[in-house]
Amino acid sequence: MKAEDIVTINLSGKTSIADTMVVASGRSNRHVGAVADDVVEYLGKAGLKDARMEGQPHCDWVLIDAGDVIVHVFRPEVRDFYNLEKMWSGGAKPGQRAS
């Protein structure tokens, strides 16, 4: 679905909620929703049927809880406001892999 500015953050040792966080952007509400739907569909095909999604129908920020992996898909201005990369990885910029 061509998500943009994808960042992967290693959460091991930082929290017990997950091992990895993925943060990505969509160009619009519709694109954010389509990317999130595609991620959930891919997870289902891979055998993970119990992934939970929150943030629809508005699609400013959609969170997908896939157990050990949490995926956040944002509209760019919402992503800039919350700045999860800085909070969880010490400031990784979009497109970088954070540790």
Secondary structure, DSSP 8 states (H G I E B T S, - for coil): ---EEEEEEE-TTT-SS-SEEEEEE-SSHHHHHHHHHHHHHHHHHTT-TT-EEESTTT-SEEEEE-SSEEEEEE-HHHHHHH-HHHHHHSS--TTS-B-
